């Protein structure tokens, strides 16, 4: 093949232009076309399908549309989205020990942490923020956490009108009331299989 033929993208000579019907040129031709198609029954066939779907939705409960946000489709068990800060099941305290590894490894530079030493000489996490507008959900923070304090949960709605709402600690921290519904993940620091027998109100060991 020569260079001239190679540059010619329209190399095939067998193209056939398909046009089912002539387009109407005047309003009268358009009206006649609509009238002809209506007489053929195309309009009524479409209305039959539409009213059939409407009947099944209203009277038989076969609604195909999900009424979001009141209804939500189930997501896969391996789905990882907005972060969650977990608590210890035994005491209800936060698992985060303020080591700062997640802040150091974050390649998007979106995690900020403020800590202090409390009256018991223990490091306490004062502020923990994640800028969801910068986060790329790589999962490095969850991988490096030695206490399984930060994980990716299943919540995927993170839209807001203000950027400040993307980084509130209260939104990702497991509430004390919802501790029984907290999902546990496998790994170092996770709950043992016989944890239900060992759960009791005990002080932290560190």
FIFIRO-690154 format. One record per atom (N, C-alpha, C, O): x, y, z. Coordinates in steps of 0.02 Angstrom, whole numbers, padded with zeros to 5 digits, always signed. Last residue first. Layout:
<sites>
XYZ...
</sites>
This chain:
<sites>
-00159+00028+03822-00104+00072+03802-00124+00143+03819-00085+00189+03806-00269-00046+03853-00205-00073+03875-00147-00028+03855-00090-00045+03871-00416+00030+03920-00369+00018+03866-00303-00006+03893-00283+00011+03949-00527-00058+04034-00487+00000+04012-00441-00020+03955-00428-00079+03944-00680-00143+03991-00612-00144+04018-00576-00082+03995-00592-00055+03942-00823-00220+03987-00801-00151+03995-00733-00152+04030-00729-00159+04091-00811-00356+03870-00830-00328+03935-00800-00258+03940-00757-00240+03900-00805-00496+03770-00823-00425+03774-00844-00406+03844-00888-00437+03874-00781-00629+03756-00732-00591+03792-00752-00518+03802-00718-00481+03839-00877-00687+03679-00870-00712+03746-00824-00669+03789-00827-00670+03850-00858-00621+03558-00921-00611+03594-00917-00635+03666-00950-00607+03710-00738-00666+03506-00739-00601+03539-00803-00590+03579-00802-00553+03628-00692-00780+03443-00729-00788+03506-00734-00722+03544-00734-00721+03605-00620-00731+03331-00683-00767+03321-00725-00775+03385-00786-00777+03381-00563-00561+03366-00553-00633+03363-00620-00669+03354-00672-00639+03368-00554-00413+03269-00587-00450+03323-00577-00525+03313-00582-00549+03256-00392-00351+03218-00463-00364+03209-00489-00407+03267-00451-00434+03307-00257-00333+03226-00298-00292+03269-00372-00305+03262-00412-00273+03297-00228-00369+03058-00198-00360+03124-00240-00312+03166-00257-00258+03143-00380-00435+02980-00315-00404+02982-00288-00398+03052-00321-00419+03100-00547-00408+02923-00491-00453+02940-00426-00415+02938-00417-00369+02898-00665-00296+02997-00625-00318+02940-00568-00362+02965-00543-00353+03020-00832-00267+03049-00763-00282+03064-00729-00310+03003-00760-00344+02961-00954-00141+03063-00926-00196+03024-00853-00205+03041-00816-00156+03046-01063-00101+03193-00999-00087+03161-00973-00148+03125-00970-00203+03154-01175-00111+03266-01183-00120+03194-01118-00109+03156-01117-00108+03095-01140-00080+03396-01159-00149+03381-01167-00163+03307-01165-00221+03287-01121+00057+03391-01062+00014+03397-01079-00059+03380-01037-00095+03352-01208+00164+03384-01207+00116+03329-01149+00068+03332-01129+00041+03280-01180+00242+03494-01243+00206+03492-01244+00152+03438-01276+00100+03445-01060+00301+03460-01061+00255+03517-01126+00214+03518-01126+00157+03542-01025+00302+03283-01056+00329+03343-01057+00277+03398-01056+00217+03385-00876+00304+03194-00932+00263+03217-00960+00291+03281-00923+00303+03329-00836+00443+03095-00825+00407+03157-00886+00367+03176-00942+00393+03175-00874+00520+02988-00843+00455+02973-00831+00414+03036-00815+00355+03031-00930+00636+03039-00966+00599+02987-00938+00530+02976-00975+00485+02955-00842+00691+03128-00904+00663+03155-00941+00622+03103-00981+00578+03120-00743+00746+03051-00729+00684+03085-00793+00651+03110-00797+00589+03111-00767+00816+02893-00787+00815+02962-00774+00747+02993-00792+00695+02964-00741+00847+02759-00685+00829+02803-00703+00827+02876-00660+00836+02919-00839+00897+02679-00801+00840+02654-00750+00814+02704-00718+00763+02691-00893+01012+02725-00928+00950+02742-00890+00888+02719-00908+00833+02738-00819+01113+02671-00806+01096+02740-00839+01030+02760-00817+00997+02807-00873+01137+02546-00813+01095+02550-00798+01074+02622-00767+01022+02632-01048+01126+02524-00991+01160+02554-00932+01112+02559-00941+01053+02574-01143+01045+02473-01140+01112+02446-01080+01151+02472-01064+01203+02445-01100+00875+02431-01119+00927+02477-01113+00994+02442-01081+01000+02390-01086+00698+02420-01099+00762+02387-01122+00813+02439-01158+00797+02485-01063+00569+02453-01020+00620+02484-01028+00687+02449-00981+00727+02448-01121+00415+02461-01147+00483+02451-01102+00532+02489-01104+00535+02550-01073+00291+02493-01047+00322+02432-01075+00391+02420-01055+00424+02372-01025+00180+02617-01064+00241+02602-01032+00276+02542-00972+00289+02541-00952+00071+02656-00995+00063+02598-01035+00125+02581-01075+00124+02534-00781+00113+02704-00848+00086+02714-00887+00082+02649-00859+00088+02595-00616+00082+02734-00662+00107+02684-00729+00073+02694-00734+00012+02692-00545+00126+02893-00561+00079+02840-00605+00114+02789-00628+00170+02801-00446+00152+03032-00477+00183+02974-00485+00131+02919-00437+00097+02900-00400+00060+03125-00443+00115+03147-00478+00148+03089-00536+00169+03097-00314-00048+03129-00376-00053+03091-00425+00001+03112-00486-00012+03117-00193-00019+03185-00248-00035+03231-00314-00046+03196-00366-00054+03229-00102+00021+03089-00086-00038+03130-00144-00060+03175-00142-00116+03200-00132+00067+02924-00155+00078+02993-00141+00016+03035-00167-00038+03019-00102+00041+02793-00046+00054+02838-00067+00059+02911-00025+00055+02955-00225+00022+02728-00175-00031+02727-00122-00021+02781-00099-00070+02811-00291+00142+02743-00319+00083+02776-00268+00026+02778-00269-00013+02825-00208+00223+02666-00217+00239+02736-00245+00179+02774-00224+00165+02831-00220+00169+02537-00156+00163+02573-00164+00176+02648-00131+00144+02689-00334+00185+02460-00335+00134+02512-00270+00127+02550-00265+00082+02593-00367+00276+02362-00317+00225+02346-00314+00170+02398-00295+00114+02382-00455+00385+02347-00479+00320+02372-00431+00264+02352-00452+00211+02327-00416+00511+02324-00424+00470+02265-00443+00398+02283-00445+00354+02240-00461+00666+02398-00448+00595+02406-00461+00557+02342-00511+00570+02308-00504+00795+02381-00438+00777+02356-00426+00703+02356-00384+00678+02318-00629+00798+02437-00621+00828+02371-00554+00813+02340-00547+00816+02279-00616+00749+02563-00642+00704+02512-00638+00733+02442-00642+00696+02393-00499+00767+02674-00528+00808+02621-00551+00763+02564-00511+00741+02523-00519+00718+02833-00502+00692+02767-00537+00735+02716-00599+00740+02715-00462+00743+02999-00500+00765+02942-00473+00734+02878-00413+00724+02870-00465+00745+03165-00447+00699+03111-00491+00716+03051-00551+00703+03052-00414+00812+03318-00447+00823+03254-00420+00772+03203-00360+00758+03200-00361+00743+03431-00408+00799+03438-00448+00809+03374-00509+00814+03376-00315+00597+03499-00327+00627+03434-00380+00681+03443-00438+00666+03459-00192+00580+03624-00264+00586+03608-00271+00623+03541-00238+00673+03529-00077+00482+03707-00089+00525+03649-00164+00523+03631-00193+00469+03624-00068+00488+03882-00086+00451+03822-00101+00499+03766-00133+00550+03776-00060+00536+04010+00001+00529+03970-00010+00485+03909+00035+00449+03887-00180+00567+04063-00155+00500+04077-00092+00485+04037-00072+00427+04031-00213+00690+04012-00192+00687+04081-00165+00619+04101-00131+00613+04152-00146+00682+03841-00197+00694+03891-00169+00686+03962-00109+00677+03971-00063+00760+03715-00052+00713+03769-00103+00730+03824-00103+00785+03851-00136+00773+03551-00109+00802+03612-00100+00747+03663-00128+00692+03655-00152+00801+03372-00151+00759+03432-00124+00800+03492-00095+00853+03483-00226+00809+03216-00201+00849+03272-00207+00807+03336-00261+00782+03352-00209+00776+03045-00220+00749+03112-00189+00796+03163-00132+00819+03155-00269+00757+02879-00239+00801+02930-00258+00775+02999-00315+00754+03011-00257+00702+02715-00271+00684+02784-00233+00731+02830-00174+00742+02822-00217+00729+02586-00283+00752+02606-00301+00736+02678-00354+00755+02701-00113+00693+02497-00102+00744+02548-00169+00774+02572-00177+00835+02576-00115+00590+02413-00154+00649+02393-00147+00706+02442-00171+00761+02430-00046+00492+02475-00014+00521+02416-00053+00581+02391-00027+00621+02351-00019+00459+02640-00070+00484+02594-00038+00519+02534-00005+00570+02543+00074+00428+02733+00074+00388+02673+00025+00414+02621+00027+00392+02564+00053+00518+02838+00117+00518+02803+00114+00481+02736+00147+00501+02688-00074+00488+02884-00061+00555+02859+00004+00558+02819+00008+00596+02771-00057+00359+02926-00103+00371+02870-00091+00441+02841-00096+00451+02780+00030+00376+03033+00053+00341+02974+00008+00354+02914+00031+00359+02857-00005+00435+03155+00008+00478+03097+00031+00443+03035+00051+00476+02987-00043+00386+03277+00025+00372+03254+00044+00415+03194+00103+00431+03183-00163+00392+03351-00128+00453+03332-00057+00442+03308-00015+00485+03319-00237+00283+03372-00188+00299+03425-00147+00361+03406-00100+00379+03443-00403+00238+03345-00347+00277+03321-00302+00297+03379-00325+00323+03430-00512+00181+03405-00454+00139+03392-00392+00179+03373-00336+00157+03383-00602+00256+03537-00578+00259+03469-00516+00215+03460-00472+00213+03504-00697+00149+03648-00650+00203+03634-00628+00200+03561-00635+00149+03528-00773+00040+03681-00806+00095+03645-00760+00153+03630-00783+00203+03601-00722-00073+03738-00729-00013+03780-00766+00044+03746-00787+00091+03779-00736-00177+03643-00735-00191+03715-00750-00129+03757-00787-00134+03806-00731-00126+03514-00794-00155+03537-00795-00164+03613-00848-00160+03643-00660+00027+03472-00649-00038+03504-00715-00064+03531-00752-00029+03567-00712+00101+03315-00701+00101+03387-00685+00031+03411-00694-00018+03375-00659+00175+03157-00690+00124+03199-00673+00134+03273-00626+00169+03290-00700+00284+03033-00657+00276+03091-00692+00230+03140-00748+00244+03161-00713+00263+02859-00745+00257+02924-00690+00250+02977-00641+00215+02967-00725+00339+02694-00689+00311+02751-00733+00307+02814-00784+00342+02820-00821+00289+02554-00804+00339+02603-00774+00307+02666-00797+00253+02687-00784+00134+02489-00797+00204+02469-00775+00250+02525-00716+00251+02543-00784-00022+02423-00747+00021+02469-00755+00093+02446-00735+00110+02391-00862-00178+02411-00862-00109+02390-00829-00065+02443-00845-00072+02502-00878-00308+02443-00809-00285+02437-00805-00213+02415-00750-00188+02401-01015-00332+02437-00982-00333+02503-00910-00307+02501-00883-00287+02552-01101-00217+02327-01063-00277+02340-01028-00275+02408-01012-00220+02433-01260-00143+02367-01192-00141+02340-01155-00203+02361-01174-00238+02408-01433-00123+02322-01380-00154+02363-01312-00150+02328-01308-00154+02267-01505+00039+02292-01486-00027+02268-01432-00057+02312-01389-00021+02337-01622+00121+02394-01554+00116+02369-01541+00044+02347-01563-00004+02378-01750+00238+02422-01731+00170+02405-01661+00170+02375-01643+00214+02336-01740+00373+02446-01778+00331+02493-01762+00258+02483-01761+00219+02531-01676+00456+02354-01634+00419+02402-01673+00377+02452-01642+00346+02496-01738+00340+02230-01679+00365+02267-01694+00436+02292-01723+00474+02254-01833+00229+02191-01849+00295+02218-01792+00319+02263-01797+00318+02324-01802+00150+02041-01783+00153+02111-01794+00224+02137-01768+00272+02109-01920+00088+01928-01880+00145+01948-01865+00142+02023-01910+00131+02063-02007-00016+01912-01939-00025+01887-01893+00031+01911-01832+00022+01912-02129-00094+02003-02097-00030+01990-02025-00041+01970-01986-00071+02007-02242-00184+02011-02182-00199+01972-02148-00133+01953-02138-00119+01893-02366-00178+02075-02305-00168+02114-02241-00184+02078-02190-00196+02110-02483-00180+02009-02452-00245+02023-02386-00239+02060-02354-00289+02076-02524-00050+01991-02572-00097+02020-02541-00165+02037-02571-00203+02075-02418+00030+01941-02467+00058+01988-02507+00004+02025-02521+00013+02084-02343-00052+01854-02310-00014+01908-02359+00008+01961-02343+00007+02021-02435-00104+01765-02398-00151+01808-02364-00115+01866-02357-00143+01920-02477+00017+01706-02524-00025+01742-02488-00072+01789-02507-00080+01847-02359+00063+01643-02390+00103+01695-02439+00061+01738-02441+00069+01799-02339-00039+01550-02289-00029+01602-02319+00011+01660-02305-00003+01718-02456-00014+01472-02445-00079+01505-02394-00074+01561-02405-00103+01615-02436+00114+01425-02490+00103+01474-02484+00035+01508-02504+00027+01565-02327+00085+01339-02321+00134+01394-02374+00122+01447-02359+00121+01506-02381-00006+01248-02323-00025+01289-02318+00021+01349-02304-00002+01405-02482+00073+01193-02499+00010+01226-02442-00012+01272-02454-00034+01329-02410+00175+01133-02454+00191+01190-02473+00129+01228-02480+00130+01290-02348+00102+01030-02308+00134+01082-02348+00151+01144-02325+00143+01200-02464+00066+00958-02421+00013+00986-02376+00042+01041-02367+00010+01093-02510+00188+00919-02549+00151+00968-02509+00093+00997-02520+00073+01055-02413+00228+00827-02426+00269+00886-02461+00229+00940-02446+00236+00999-02423+00129+00730-02361+00136+00767-02372+00176+00831-02343+00160+00883-02534+00117+00649-02538+00089+00716-02475+00096+00756-02472+00071+00813-02557+00176+00528-02525+00111+00528-02526+00078+00597-02521+00017+00602-02604+00298+00570-02652+00250+00542-02622+00180+00541-02657+00131+00551-02485+00358+00607-02537+00346+00658-02587+00294+00633-02609+00252+00672-02417+00370+00488-02389+00325+00539-02440+00310+00594-02439+00256+00623-02501+00462+00424-02492+00395+00396-02464+00347+00448-02486+00289+00451-02488+00574+00507-02553+00542+00498-02547+00471+00472-02582+00426+00493-02352+00603+00490-02378+00586+00557-02445+00550+00551-02457+00501+00586-02355+00631+00351-02313+00577+00376-02337+00554+00445-02342+00495+00459-02439+00741+00345-02459+00680+00312-02418+00620+00336-02445+00565+00342-02357+00833+00415-02423+00813+00442-02447+00748+00410-02474+00705+00445-02249+00843+00328-02238+00817+00396-02304+00794+00427-02307+00743+00460-02312+00900+00217-02282+00834+00211-02270+00802+00279-02279+00742+00288-02346+01022+00275-02399+00978+00252-02373+00907+00242-02408+00858+00258-02222+01078+00298-02263+01061+00355-02320+01014+00335-02339+00970+00374-02099+01003+00187-02146+01055+00207-02186+01032+00267-02184+00973+00285-02018+00892+00176-01989+00958+00162-02034+01015+00182-02009+01070+00195-01983+00741+00263-02032+00791+00238-01999+00860+00230-01959+00881+00272-01864+00625+00199-01882+00672+00251-01932+00723+00223-01925+00745+00167-01904+00463+00141-01885+00532+00124-01908+00579+00180-01964+00573+00205-01841+00321+00226-01895+00361+00200-01870+00431+00185-01820+00454+00213-01719+00254+00249-01782+00218+00247-01838+00257+00214-01878+00228+00177-01569+00251+00178-01618+00300+00200-01687+00268+00193-01710+00256+00137-01401+00215+00169-01467+00187+00184-01512+00243+00209-01494+00278+00256-01276+00211+00056-01312+00257+00099-01383+00231+00107-01421+00225+00058-01145+00100+00052-01213+00111+00029-01248+00156+00079-01251+00140+00138-00977+00075+00001-01024+00105+00049-01091+00116+00016-01095+00140-00040-00875+00022-00073-00937-00016-00070-00988+00013-00021-01036-00021-00002-00749+00066-00075-00792+00094-00126-00862+00062-00124-00903+00073-00169-00639+00110+00056-00689+00064+00029-00733+00100-00021-00753+00157-00011-00560+00208+00104-00530+00162+00056-00581+00115+00025-00567+00085-00026-00551+00338+00172-00610+00313+00138-00588+00264+00083-00596+00278+00023-00427+00378+00210-00465+00337+00257-00526+00306+00224-00550+00253+00245-00279+00394+00138-00348+00397+00118-00389+00350+00163-00386+00289+00154-00154+00360+00181-00183+00420+00209-00257+00427+00191-00294+00462+00225-00131+00248+00099-00134+00240+00171-00167+00299+00206-00205+00291+00254-00122+00302-00027-00178+00259-00012-00187+00249+00063-00243+00241+00088-00001+00370-00010-00062+00407-00028-00125+00366-00013-00174+00393+00011+00089+00268+00016+00074+00317+00068+00011+00356+00053-00027+00372+00099+00030+00107-00045+00068+00169-00049+00046+00218+00005-00007+00210+00036+00042-00060+00000+00000+00000+00000+00044+00062+00000+00090+00068+00041
</sites>
